[in-house]
Amino acid sequence: MTAAEAFEYAVLRVIPRVDRGEAMNAGVVLYCRPRRYLGARLALDEGVLLALDPEADVPGVHRALAAMARVCGEPAAGERGTRAAGARELSAREPGTGAAGAQDIGRRFRWLTAPRSTVVQAGPVHTGLTRDPDAEIDGLLRALVLRSR
């Protein structure tokens, strides 16, 4: 059995009206340095978004979330209902990732989780131990983002 390794994660939040401060969880980014892992899982509940702001730019929020997944080195499977699969290390900048995409994965995680005043923001960074970052991020998505139906 492999040893548990330290990881860091943050919840991606959508704040459709920054002036009101109302937020909803829409994804998770996870960084595990020892495993060279940076991944994102996204799940935007458009109904909740529109309940917070009936005039929200839903396609724009999907694009912003998909861009964050691309910075993690994950291909966004379309911009709607993105659930990125198989995190990987980038060897070169991928299209649409900007300057952040050219950085190592640790710097990309710090860039993704840096405080900002935009519609899509990362929450505080938390830590944990994991043997399987892929399974960990899936569990975090279920626990922190997806709603029971």
BELWOGI-V301860 format. One line per field, one symbol per residue. burial: I if it has 16 or more other ideal C-beta (glycine too) atoms within 10 Angstrom, else O. A space follows every 50 residues. Layout:
burial = ???
//
This chain:
burial = OOOOIOIIIIIIIIIIOOOOOOIIIIIIIIIIOOIOIIIIIIIIOOOOIO OIIOOIOIOOIIOIIIIIIIIIIIOIOOIOOIOIOOIOOIOOOOOOIOOI IOIOIOOIIOIIIOOOOOIIIIOOOOOOOIOOIIOIIIOIIOOIIOOOO
//
